[in-house]
Amino acid sequence: MASVTHRPAALARTDLSVRQMLWLSCLALAVVTVLDLLDGQLGMLFSIGFVLIAATMPLAVDVHQLLPSGVLPPVLLVASIAVVSLVATDAITVEGMPADVGWAGRTLAGTVDHGVTLLIGHGLALVAVVTRILTDPQHPRRKHLRA
């Protein structure tokens, strides 16, 4: 019975590799995007899901491998909007956008339309990266302060 109580803590201490974080983030955003597209529009569910995924990525990897989680949010947002532009062209509707605009135009318009989402998600990811670095017990600055 005692071994059962220790297992969740052991799992909590296990960090993902960068590759695992990348695949899980893409999978999670794909699921959120598909669920949001059930009503035919890319909307609030996509935005909330993206922000949560972007903010969680730096918390899931080892502190010495944080660079990809700080760089990935813009790439993840643009790539997901580009896929939606290809698969469900009517899902991206931006006021003033012509109906016959192509894939690249829809991707650009969708990215601009979700600019606040990108700003919040990427900002939270960068704050999480900096916080993880500064609170790392193995950080050189912390070793110097203890000595």
DSSP file (Angstrom, degrees, kcal/mol; ACC not computed):
  #  RESIDUE AA STRUCTURE BP1 BP2  ACC     N-H-->O    O-->H-N    N-H-->O    O-->H-N    TCO  KAPPA ALPHA  PHI   PSI    X-CA   Y-CA   Z-CA
    1    1 A M     >        0   0    0      0, 0.0     4,-1.0     0, 0.0     3,-0.3   0.000 360.0 360.0 360.0 -33.8    0.0    0.0    0.0
    2    2 A A  H  >  +     0   0    0      1,-0.2     4,-0.8     2,-0.2     3,-0.2   0.844 360.0  57.3 -68.4 -33.0    2.9    2.4    0.7
    3    3 A S  H  > S+     0   0    0      1,-0.2     4,-0.9     2,-0.2     3,-0.3   0.811  99.7  59.4 -69.2 -27.8    4.3    1.9   -2.8
    4    4 A V  H  4 S+     0   0    0     -3,-0.3     3,-0.4     1,-0.2    -1,-0.2   0.874 102.1  52.7 -67.3 -36.7    1.1    3.1   -4.3
    5    5 A T  H  < S+     0   0    0     -4,-1.0     4,-0.4    -3,-0.2    -1,-0.2   0.734 108.0  52.0 -72.5 -21.0    1.3    6.5   -2.6
    6    6 A H  H  X S+     0   0    0     -4,-0.8     4,-1.8    -3,-0.3    -1,-0.2   0.690  91.9  74.9 -88.6 -19.0    4.8    7.1   -3.9
    7    7 A R  H  X S+     0   0    0     -4,-0.9     4,-2.2    -3,-0.4     5,-0.2   0.912  91.4  51.1 -65.4 -45.3    4.2    6.4   -7.5
    8    8 A P  H  > S+     0   0    0      0, 0.0     4,-2.0     0, 0.0    -1,-0.2   0.894 110.6  50.9 -60.2 -37.2    2.3    9.7   -8.4
    9    9 A A  H  > S+     0   0    0     -4,-0.4     4,-1.2     2,-0.2    -2,-0.2   0.889 108.6  51.7 -65.5 -38.1    5.1   11.7   -6.9
   10   10 A A  H  < S+     0   0    0     -4,-1.8     4,-0.4     1,-0.2     3,-0.2   0.893 110.2  49.0 -65.2 -38.9    7.7    9.8   -8.9
   11   11 A L  H >< S+     0   0    0     -4,-2.2     3,-1.1     1,-0.2    -1,-0.2   0.872 106.1  56.9 -67.4 -35.4    5.7   10.5  -12.0
   12   12 A A  H 3< S+     0   0    0     -4,-2.0    -1,-0.2     1,-0.3    -2,-0.2   0.789 104.3  53.1 -66.7 -27.3    5.5   14.2  -11.2
   13   13 A R  T 3< S+     0   0    0     -4,-1.2     2,-0.6    -3,-0.2    -1,-0.3   0.555  88.0  97.9 -83.8  -7.1    9.3   14.4  -11.0
   14   14 A T    <   -     0   0    0     -3,-1.1     2,-0.2    -4,-0.4    -3,-0.0  -0.728  62.9-154.8 -87.9 118.1    9.7   13.0  -14.4
   15   15 A D        -     0   0    0     -2,-0.6    46,-0.2     1,-0.1     2,-0.2  -0.598  16.1-117.5 -88.2 152.1   10.2   15.6  -17.1
   16   16 A L  B     -a   61   0A   0     44,-3.4    46,-0.9    -2,-0.2     2,-0.1  -0.493  27.3-113.4 -80.4 156.0    9.3   15.0  -20.7
   17   17 A S     >  -     0   0    0     -2,-0.2     4,-2.5    44,-0.1     5,-0.2  -0.423  32.5-106.4 -77.4 166.8   12.0   15.1  -23.4
   18   18 A V  H  > S+     0   0    0      1,-0.2     4,-2.4     2,-0.2     5,-0.2   0.905 122.1  51.7 -62.0 -40.9   11.8   17.9  -25.9
   19   19 A R  H  > S+     0   0    0      2,-0.2     4,-2.5     1,-0.2     5,-0.2   0.915 110.2  48.0 -62.8 -44.0   10.5   15.5  -28.6
   20   20 A Q  H  > S+     0   0    0      2,-0.2     4,-2.8     1,-0.2     5,-0.3   0.919 112.0  49.9 -63.1 -43.1    7.7   14.2  -26.3
   21   21 A M  H  X S+     0   0    0     -4,-2.5     4,-2.2     1,-0.2    -2,-0.2   0.903 111.2  49.8 -61.5 -41.4    6.7   17.8  -25.4
   22   22 A L  H  X S+     0   0    0     -4,-2.4     4,-2.3    -5,-0.2    -2,-0.2   0.945 114.3  43.3 -63.3 -49.1    6.6   18.7  -29.0
   23   23 A W  H  X S+     0   0    0     -4,-2.5     4,-2.6     1,-0.2    -2,-0.2   0.906 115.2  48.4 -66.1 -42.0    4.4   15.8  -30.0
   24   24 A L  H  X S+     0   0    0     -4,-2.8     4,-2.7    -5,-0.2    -1,-0.2   0.878 111.5  50.4 -67.2 -36.5    2.1   16.1  -27.0
   25   25 A S  H  X S+     0   0    0     -4,-2.2     4,-2.5    -5,-0.3     5,-0.2   0.925 112.8  46.2 -65.7 -44.2    1.6   19.8  -27.6
   26   26 A C  H  X S+     0   0    0     -4,-2.3     4,-2.2    -5,-0.2    -2,-0.2   0.915 114.5  48.1 -63.9 -42.6    0.8   19.2  -31.3
   27   27 A L  H  X S+     0   0    0     -4,-2.6     4,-2.4     2,-0.2    -2,-0.2   0.925 112.2  48.8 -63.8 -44.9   -1.6   16.4  -30.4
   28   28 A A  H  X S+     0   0    0     -4,-2.7     4,-2.4     1,-0.2    -2,-0.2   0.917 113.2  46.5 -62.9 -43.3   -3.3   18.4  -27.7
   29   29 A L  H  X S+     0   0    0     -4,-2.5     4,-2.6     1,-0.2    -1,-0.2   0.861 110.4  53.9 -69.0 -33.2   -3.7   21.4  -30.0
   30   30 A A  H  X S+     0   0    0     -4,-2.2     4,-2.5    -5,-0.2    -2,-0.2   0.922 110.0  47.1 -63.8 -43.0   -5.0   19.2  -32.8
   31   31 A V  H  X S+     0   0    0     -4,-2.4     4,-2.5     2,-0.2    -2,-0.2   0.934 113.9  47.3 -63.4 -46.1   -7.6   17.7  -30.4
   32   32 A V  H  X S+     0   0    0     -4,-2.4     4,-2.3     1,-0.2    -2,-0.2   0.906 112.5  50.2 -61.4 -41.5   -8.7   21.2  -29.3
   33   33 A T  H  X S+     0   0    0     -4,-2.6     4,-2.0     2,-0.2    -2,-0.2   0.923 110.5  48.4 -64.6 -44.7   -8.8   22.4  -32.8
   34   34 A V  H  < S+     0   0    0     -4,-2.5     4,-0.4     1,-0.2    -1,-0.2   0.920 112.6  48.9 -62.1 -43.5  -11.0   19.5  -34.0
   35   35 A L  H >< S+     0   0    0     -4,-2.5     3,-0.9     1,-0.2     4,-0.2   0.890 112.2  48.7 -63.4 -38.1  -13.3   20.0  -31.1
   36   36 A D  H ><>S+     0   0    0     -4,-2.3     3,-0.9     1,-0.2     5,-0.6   0.812 105.5  58.5 -71.5 -28.9  -13.6   23.7  -31.8
   37   37 A L  G ><5S+     0   0    0     -4,-2.0     3,-1.6     1,-0.2    -1,-0.2   0.517  78.6  90.9 -79.7  -3.3  -14.3   23.1  -35.5
   38   38 A L  G < 5S+     0   0    0     -3,-0.9    -1,-0.2    -4,-0.4    -2,-0.1   0.812  90.6  46.2 -61.1 -28.1  -17.4   21.0  -34.7
   39   39 A D  G < 5S-     0   0    0     -3,-0.9    -1,-0.3     2,-0.3    -2,-0.2   0.428 120.8-111.3 -92.9   1.4  -19.4   24.2  -34.9
   40   40 A G  T < 5S+     0   0    0     -3,-1.6     2,-0.4     1,-0.2    -3,-0.2   0.399  86.6  90.1  90.3  -3.3  -17.6   25.2  -38.1
   41   41 A Q  S   <S-     0   0    0     -5,-0.6     2,-0.8    51,-0.1    -2,-0.3  -0.949  72.7-129.2-127.9 146.9  -15.7   28.2  -36.7
   42   42 A L        +     0   0    0     49,-2.1    51,-0.2    -2,-0.4     2,-0.1  -0.856  60.0 128.8 -90.6 113.1  -12.3   28.6  -35.2
   43   43 A G     >  -     0   0    0     -2,-0.8     4,-1.8    49,-0.1     3,-0.2  -0.181  60.9 -23.5-138.9-136.6  -13.1   30.5  -32.0
   44   44 A M  H  > S+     0   0    0      1,-0.2     4,-2.8     2,-0.2     5,-0.3   0.842 121.6  56.8 -64.8 -39.5  -12.7   30.8  -28.2
   45   45 A L  H  > S+     0   0    0      1,-0.2     4,-2.6     2,-0.2    -1,-0.2   0.914 108.2  49.2 -60.0 -42.4  -12.1   27.1  -27.5
   46   46 A F  H  > S+     0   0    0     -3,-0.2     4,-2.6     2,-0.2    -1,-0.2   0.927 112.1  48.7 -60.6 -45.8   -9.1   27.2  -29.8
   47   47 A S  H  X S+     0   0    0     -4,-1.8     4,-2.3     2,-0.2    -2,-0.2   0.930 113.9  44.5 -62.7 -47.2   -7.7   30.3  -28.2
   48   48 A I  H  X S+     0   0    0     -4,-2.8     4,-2.4     1,-0.2     5,-0.2   0.918 114.4  49.9 -64.9 -43.3   -8.1   29.0  -24.6
   49   49 A G  H  X S+     0   0    0     -4,-2.6     4,-2.4    -5,-0.3    -2,-0.2   0.910 110.4  50.1 -61.1 -42.8   -6.6   25.7  -25.5
   50   50 A F  H  X S+     0   0    0     -4,-2.6     4,-3.0    -5,-0.2     5,-0.2   0.931 110.7  49.1 -62.3 -45.6   -3.6   27.3  -27.2
   51   51 A V  H  X S+     0   0    0     -4,-2.3     4,-2.3     1,-0.2    -2,-0.2   0.924 113.1  47.1 -61.3 -44.7   -2.9   29.6  -24.3
   52   52 A L  H  X S+     0   0    0     -4,-2.4     4,-1.4     2,-0.2    -1,-0.2   0.901 114.4  46.7 -64.7 -40.6   -3.1   26.6  -21.8
   53   53 A I  H  X S+     0   0    0     -4,-2.4     4,-1.8    -5,-0.2    -2,-0.2   0.925 112.9  48.9 -67.2 -44.7   -0.9   24.4  -24.0
   54   54 A A  H  < S+     0   0    0     -4,-3.0    -2,-0.2     1,-0.2    -1,-0.2   0.886 113.2  47.1 -63.0 -38.8    1.7   27.2  -24.6
   55   55 A A  H  < S+     0   0    0     -4,-2.3     4,-0.3    -5,-0.2    -1,-0.2   0.770 113.3  49.3 -74.0 -24.9    1.9   28.0  -20.8
   56   56 A T  H >X S+     0   0    0     -4,-1.4     3,-0.9    -5,-0.2     4,-0.8   0.769  91.5  77.6 -85.4 -27.7    2.2   24.3  -19.9
   57   57 A M  H >X S+     0   0    0     -4,-1.8     3,-1.3     1,-0.3     4,-0.7   0.900  94.4  47.2 -53.8 -48.8    5.0   23.4  -22.4
   58   58 A P  H 34 S+     0   0    0      0, 0.0    -1,-0.3     0, 0.0     3,-0.2   0.752 108.8  57.0 -67.6 -19.5    7.8   24.9  -20.3
   59   59 A L  H <4 S+     0   0    0     -3,-0.9    -2,-0.2    -4,-0.3    -3,-0.1   0.644 103.7  54.3 -81.1 -14.1    6.5   23.2  -17.2
   60   60 A A  H << S+     0   0    0     -3,-1.3   -44,-3.4    -4,-0.8     2,-0.2   0.647  98.2  67.9 -96.4 -17.1    6.8   19.8  -18.8
   61   61 A V  B  < S-a   16   0A   0     -4,-0.7   -44,-0.1   -46,-0.2     5,-0.1  -0.591  92.5 -84.3-106.1 165.8   10.4   19.7  -19.9
   62   62 A D    >   -     0   0    0    -46,-0.9     3,-2.1    -2,-0.2    -1,-0.1  -0.326  39.6-118.6 -62.7 146.8   13.7   19.6  -18.1
   63   63 A V  G >  S+     0   0    0      1,-0.3     3,-0.6     2,-0.1    -1,-0.1   0.730 113.8  57.6 -64.3 -21.8   15.0   23.0  -17.0
   64   64 A H  G 3  S+     0   0    0      1,-0.2    -1,-0.3     2,-0.1     3,-0.1   0.435 106.1  50.5 -87.4   0.8   18.1   22.5  -19.2
   65   65 A Q  G <  S+     0   0    0     -3,-2.1     4,-0.4     1,-0.1    -1,-0.2  -0.186  70.9 118.5-127.8  40.5   15.9   22.0  -22.3
   66   66 A L    <>  +     0   0    0     -3,-0.6     4,-1.2     1,-0.2     3,-0.4   0.660  48.6  86.7 -85.5 -16.8   13.6   25.0  -22.2
   67   67 A L  H >> S+     0   0    0      1,-0.2     4,-1.3     2,-0.2     3,-0.9   0.908  88.1  49.5 -54.4 -49.5   14.6   26.8  -25.4
   68   68 A P  H 3> S+     0   0    0      0, 0.0     4,-2.4     0, 0.0    -1,-0.2   0.875 108.1  54.1 -60.0 -35.3   12.2   24.9  -27.7
   69   69 A S  H 34 S+     0   0    0     -4,-0.4    -2,-0.2    -3,-0.4   -12,-0.1   0.742 109.9  48.1 -72.1 -20.1    9.2   25.5  -25.3
   70   70 A G  H << S+     0   0    0     -4,-1.2    -1,-0.2    -3,-0.9    -3,-0.1   0.690 119.1  38.5 -86.5 -20.9   10.0   29.3  -25.5
   71   71 A V  H  X S+     0   0    0     -4,-1.3     4,-0.7    -3,-0.2    -2,-0.2   0.705 102.2  72.3 -98.4 -25.3   10.2   29.3  -29.3
   72   72 A L  H  X S+     0   0    0     -4,-2.4     4,-3.0    -5,-0.2     5,-0.3   0.805  74.9  76.2 -68.6 -35.3    7.4   26.8  -30.2
   73   73 A P  H  > S+     0   0    0      0, 0.0     4,-2.4     0, 0.0     5,-0.2   0.873  98.4  43.5 -52.5 -47.5    4.2   28.8  -29.4
   74   74 A P  H  > S+     0   0    0      0, 0.0     4,-2.5     0, 0.0     5,-0.3   0.918 116.6  48.0 -63.4 -38.8    4.3   31.1  -32.5
   75   75 A V  H  X S+     0   0    0     -4,-0.7     4,-2.5    -3,-0.2     5,-0.2   0.913 112.0  50.1 -64.7 -42.2    5.2   28.2  -34.8
   76   76 A L  H  X S+     0   0    0     -4,-3.0     4,-2.1     2,-0.2    -1,-0.2   0.903 112.5  46.5 -63.6 -42.7    2.5   26.0  -33.2
   77   77 A L  H  X S+     0   0    0     -4,-2.4     4,-2.3    -5,-0.3     5,-0.2   0.951 115.4  44.1 -66.2 -49.6   -0.2   28.7  -33.7
   78   78 A V  H  X S+     0   0    0     -4,-2.5     4,-2.3     1,-0.2    -2,-0.2   0.908 114.5  50.1 -64.3 -41.2    0.7   29.5  -37.3
   79   79 A A  H  X S+     0   0    0     -4,-2.5     4,-2.2    -5,-0.3    -1,-0.2   0.910 111.5  47.9 -64.6 -41.5    1.0   25.9  -38.3
   80   80 A S  H  X S+     0   0    0     -4,-2.1     4,-2.2    -5,-0.2    -1,-0.2   0.901 113.0  47.6 -67.9 -38.9   -2.3   25.0  -36.8
   81   81 A I  H  X S+     0   0    0     -4,-2.3     4,-2.3     2,-0.2    -1,-0.2   0.873 110.2  53.7 -68.1 -35.5   -4.0   27.9  -38.5
   82   82 A A  H  X S+     0   0    0     -4,-2.3     4,-1.5    -5,-0.2    -2,-0.2   0.910 109.3  47.8 -64.4 -41.2   -2.3   26.9  -41.8
   83   83 A V  H  X S+     0   0    0     -4,-2.2     4,-2.7     1,-0.2     5,-0.3   0.917 111.9  49.4 -65.4 -42.5   -3.7   23.4  -41.5
   84   84 A V  H  X S+     0   0    0     -4,-2.2     4,-2.4     1,-0.2     7,-0.3   0.888 107.5  55.9 -62.8 -37.4   -7.2   24.7  -40.7
   85   85 A S  H  < S+     0   0    0     -4,-2.3    -1,-0.2     1,-0.2    -2,-0.2   0.840 113.6  40.9 -62.7 -32.9   -6.9   27.0  -43.7
   86   86 A L  H  < S+     0   0    0     -4,-1.5     3,-0.3    -3,-0.2    -2,-0.2   0.897 124.9  33.7 -79.1 -42.6   -6.2   24.0  -45.9
   87   87 A V  H  < S+     0   0    0     -4,-2.7     2,-0.4     1,-0.2    -3,-0.2   0.910 132.7  20.3 -85.3 -45.9   -8.7   21.6  -44.4
   88   88 A A    ><  +     0   0    0     -4,-2.4     3,-1.9    -5,-0.3     4,-0.4  -0.706  65.6 174.0-128.5  78.8  -11.7   23.8  -43.4
   89   89 A T  G >  S+     0   0    0     -2,-0.4     3,-0.7    -3,-0.3    -1,-0.1   0.790  78.1  55.7 -61.1 -30.5  -11.4   27.0  -45.4
   90   90 A D  G 3  S+     0   0    0      1,-0.2    -1,-0.3     3,-0.0    -5,-0.1   0.577  89.9  77.0 -79.3  -7.8  -14.7   28.4  -44.1
   91   91 A A  G <  S+     0   0    0     -3,-1.9   -49,-2.1    -7,-0.3     2,-0.9   0.754  83.8  68.2 -75.0 -23.3  -13.7   28.0  -40.5
   92   92 A I    <   +     0   0    0     -3,-0.7     2,-0.5    -4,-0.4    -1,-0.1  -0.847  64.3 168.0-101.3 106.1  -11.5   31.1  -40.6
   93   93 A T        +     0   0    0     -2,-0.9     2,-0.4   -51,-0.2    -3,-0.0  -0.973   6.5 177.1-121.8 121.1  -13.6   34.2  -41.0
   94   94 A V    >   -     0   0    0     -2,-0.5     3,-2.2     3,-0.1     2,-0.1  -0.980  38.2-105.2-124.2 134.1  -12.2   37.6  -40.6
   95   95 A E  T 3  S+     0   0    0     -2,-0.4    -2,-0.0     1,-0.3     0, 0.0  -0.341 106.5  17.4 -59.9 130.7  -14.2   40.8  -41.1
   96   96 A G  T 3  S+     0   0    0      1,-0.3    -1,-0.3    -2,-0.1    -3,-0.0   0.351  90.6 130.4  89.5  -4.6  -13.2   42.4  -44.4
   97   97 A M    <   -     0   0    0     -3,-2.2    -1,-0.3     1,-0.1    -3,-0.1  -0.696  62.5-117.1 -83.2 127.7  -11.5   39.3  -45.8
   98   98 A P    >   -     0   0    0      0, 0.0     3,-1.2     0, 0.0    -4,-0.1  -0.294  16.7-125.8 -61.4 148.8  -12.6   38.5  -49.3
   99   99 A A  T 3  S+     0   0    0      1,-0.3    -2,-0.0    -6,-0.0     0, 0.0   0.774 106.6  53.6 -67.4 -27.2  -14.4   35.2  -49.7
  100  100 A D  T 3  S+     0   0    0      2,-0.0    -1,-0.3     0, 0.0     2,-0.0   0.196  76.0 134.1 -97.0  17.5  -12.1   34.1  -52.5
  101  101 A V    <   -     0   0    0     -3,-1.2    -4,-0.0     1,-0.1     0, 0.0  -0.368  52.0-121.8 -67.2 147.8   -8.8   34.6  -50.6
  102  102 A G     >  -     0   0    0      1,-0.0     4,-2.4    -2,-0.0     5,-0.2  -0.008  30.6 -83.6 -83.3-172.6   -6.4   31.7  -50.9
  103  103 A W  H  > S+     0   0    0      1,-0.2     4,-2.4     2,-0.2     5,-0.2   0.911 126.3  47.4 -60.1 -47.7   -4.7   29.5  -48.4
  104  104 A A  H  > S+     0   0    0      1,-0.2     4,-2.5     2,-0.2    -1,-0.2   0.896 112.2  50.2 -65.2 -39.9   -1.8   31.9  -47.6
  105  105 A G  H  > S+     0   0    0      2,-0.2     4,-2.8     1,-0.2    -1,-0.2   0.901 111.6  47.8 -64.8 -41.3   -4.2   34.8  -47.2
  106  106 A R  H  X S+     0   0    0     -4,-2.4     4,-2.8     2,-0.2     5,-0.2   0.893 111.6  51.0 -66.6 -38.9   -6.5   32.8  -44.8
  107  107 A T  H  X S+     0   0    0     -4,-2.4     4,-2.2    -5,-0.2    -2,-0.2   0.939 113.5  44.6 -63.0 -46.0   -3.4   31.7  -42.8
  108  108 A L  H  X S+     0   0    0     -4,-2.5     4,-2.5     2,-0.2     5,-0.2   0.929 115.4  47.2 -63.8 -46.0   -2.2   35.3  -42.5
  109  109 A A  H  X S+     0   0    0     -4,-2.8     4,-2.5     1,-0.2    -2,-0.2   0.898 113.1  49.0 -63.8 -40.9   -5.7   36.6  -41.7
  110  110 A G  H  X S+     0   0    0     -4,-2.8     4,-1.5     2,-0.2    -1,-0.2   0.871 111.1  50.1 -66.6 -36.8   -6.2   33.9  -39.1
  111  111 A T  H  < S+     0   0    0     -4,-2.2     7,-0.2    -5,-0.2    -2,-0.2   0.922 113.3  45.0 -66.9 -44.3   -2.9   34.5  -37.5
  112  112 A V  H >< S+     0   0    0     -4,-2.5     3,-1.6     1,-0.2     4,-0.2   0.901 111.0  54.4 -65.2 -40.0   -3.5   38.2  -37.2
  113  113 A D  H 3< S+     0   0    0     -4,-2.5     3,-0.3     1,-0.3    -1,-0.2   0.820 112.3  43.8 -63.3 -31.2   -7.0   37.6  -35.9
  114  114 A H  T 3X S+     0   0    0     -4,-1.5     4,-2.2     1,-0.2    -1,-0.3   0.015  79.6 117.9-101.1  26.4   -5.6   35.4  -33.2
  115  115 A G  H <> S+     0   0    0     -3,-1.6     4,-2.6     1,-0.2    -1,-0.2   0.879  74.1  49.7 -61.8 -41.2   -2.8   37.9  -32.4
  116  116 A V  H  > S+     0   0    0     -3,-0.3     4,-2.7    -4,-0.2     5,-0.2   0.895 109.6  52.7 -66.2 -38.8   -3.9   38.5  -28.8
  117  117 A T  H  > S+     0   0    0      1,-0.2     4,-2.7     2,-0.2     5,-0.2   0.924 111.2  46.7 -59.6 -44.9   -4.1   34.7  -28.3
  118  118 A L  H  X S+     0   0    0     -4,-2.2     4,-2.8    -7,-0.2     5,-0.4   0.911 111.7  51.2 -63.9 -42.9   -0.5   34.4  -29.5
  119  119 A L  H  X S+     0   0    0     -4,-2.6     4,-2.1     2,-0.2    -2,-0.2   0.925 114.6  42.1 -61.7 -46.1    0.6   37.3  -27.3
  120  120 A I  H  X S+     0   0    0     -4,-2.7     4,-2.5     2,-0.2     5,-0.2   0.944 117.9  45.5 -67.4 -48.2   -0.9   35.9  -24.2
  121  121 A G  H  X S+     0   0    0     -4,-2.7     4,-2.0    -5,-0.2    -2,-0.2   0.924 117.2  43.0 -62.7 -46.2    0.2   32.3  -24.8
  122  122 A H  H  X S+     0   0    0     -4,-2.8     4,-2.5    -5,-0.2    -1,-0.2   0.892 113.4  52.9 -69.0 -38.5    3.7   33.2  -25.8
  123  123 A G  H  X S+     0   0    0     -4,-2.1     4,-2.4    -5,-0.4    -2,-0.2   0.929 110.3  46.9 -61.3 -45.5    4.1   35.7  -23.0
  124  124 A L  H  X S+     0   0    0     -4,-2.5     4,-2.3     1,-0.2    -1,-0.2   0.875 111.0  53.0 -64.1 -36.9    3.0   33.1  -20.4
  125  125 A A  H  X S+     0   0    0     -4,-2.0     4,-2.2    -5,-0.2    -2,-0.2   0.922 110.5  46.7 -64.0 -43.2    5.4   30.5  -21.9
  126  126 A L  H  X S+     0   0    0     -4,-2.5     4,-2.5     2,-0.2    -2,-0.2   0.885 111.2  51.4 -67.6 -37.9    8.3   33.0  -21.7
  127  127 A V  H  X S+     0   0    0     -4,-2.4     4,-2.5     1,-0.2    -1,-0.2   0.910 110.6  49.5 -62.9 -41.0    7.4   33.9  -18.1
  128  128 A A  H  X S+     0   0    0     -4,-2.3     4,-2.5     2,-0.2    -2,-0.2   0.890 110.0  51.1 -65.2 -39.0    7.3   30.1  -17.3
  129  129 A V  H  X S+     0   0    0     -4,-2.2     4,-2.2     2,-0.2    -2,-0.2   0.950 113.0  44.5 -62.1 -49.6   10.7   29.7  -18.9
  130  130 A V  H  X S+     0   0    0     -4,-2.5     4,-2.7     1,-0.2     5,-0.2   0.907 113.8  50.4 -63.3 -42.1   12.3   32.5  -16.9
  131  131 A T  H  X S+     0   0    0     -4,-2.5     4,-1.9     1,-0.2    -1,-0.2   0.909 110.0  50.0 -63.0 -42.4   10.6   31.3  -13.7
  132  132 A R  H  < S+     0   0    0     -4,-2.5     4,-0.4     1,-0.2    -1,-0.2   0.898 112.6  47.4 -63.3 -39.9   11.9   27.8  -14.2
  133  133 A I  H >< S+     0   0    0     -4,-2.2     3,-0.9     1,-0.2    -2,-0.2   0.934 114.2  45.7 -67.2 -45.4   15.4   29.0  -14.8
  134  134 A L  H 3< S+     0   0    0     -4,-2.7    -1,-0.2     1,-0.2    -2,-0.2   0.767 115.9  45.4 -72.2 -24.8   15.5   31.4  -11.8
  135  135 A T  T 3< S+     0   0    0     -4,-1.9    -1,-0.2    -5,-0.2    -2,-0.2   0.378  81.7 119.9 -99.1   5.0   14.0   28.8   -9.4
  136  136 A D    X   -     0   0    0     -3,-0.9     3,-1.7    -4,-0.4     6,-0.3  -0.560  58.2-147.7 -70.4 123.4   16.2   25.9  -10.5
  137  137 A P  T 3  S+     0   0    0      0, 0.0    -1,-0.2     0, 0.0    -4,-0.0   0.741  98.9  54.3 -65.4 -20.3   18.2   24.7   -7.5
  138  138 A Q  T 3  S+     0   0    0      4,-0.1    -2,-0.1     5,-0.0     5,-0.0   0.416  78.8 124.2 -91.3   1.7   21.0   23.8   -9.8
  139  139 A H    X>  -     0   0    0     -3,-1.7     4,-1.8     1,-0.1     3,-0.6  -0.385  69.4-126.3 -63.0 137.0   21.2   27.3  -11.4
  140  140 A P  H 3> S+     0   0    0      0, 0.0     4,-2.0     0, 0.0     5,-0.1   0.830 108.9  56.4 -56.4 -34.6   24.7   28.8  -11.0
  141  141 A R  H 3> S+     0   0    0      1,-0.2     4,-1.8     2,-0.2     5,-0.1   0.899 106.8  49.2 -65.5 -39.7   23.4   31.9   -9.3
  142  142 A R  H <> S+     0   0    0     -3,-0.6     4,-1.7    -6,-0.3    -1,-0.2   0.874 108.9  52.5 -68.0 -37.2   21.7   29.8   -6.6
  143  143 A K  H  X S+     0   0    0     -4,-1.8     4,-1.2     1,-0.2    -1,-0.2   0.907 109.3  50.3 -63.8 -40.2   24.9   27.8   -6.0
  144  144 A H  H  < S+     0   0    0     -4,-2.0    -1,-0.2     1,-0.2    -2,-0.2   0.872 108.9  51.4 -65.2 -38.5   26.8   31.1   -5.5
  145  145 A L  H  < S+     0   0    0     -4,-1.8    -1,-0.2     1,-0.2    -2,-0.2   0.821 109.0  50.8 -69.8 -31.1   24.2   32.4   -3.0
  146  146 A R  H  <        0   0    0     -4,-1.7    -1,-0.2     1,-0.2    -2,-0.2   0.772 360.0 360.0 -76.7 -25.9   24.4   29.2   -0.9
  147  147 A A     <        0   0    0     -4,-1.2    -1,-0.2    -5,-0.2    -2,-0.2   0.483 360.0 360.0 -74.0 360.0   28.2   29.3   -0.7
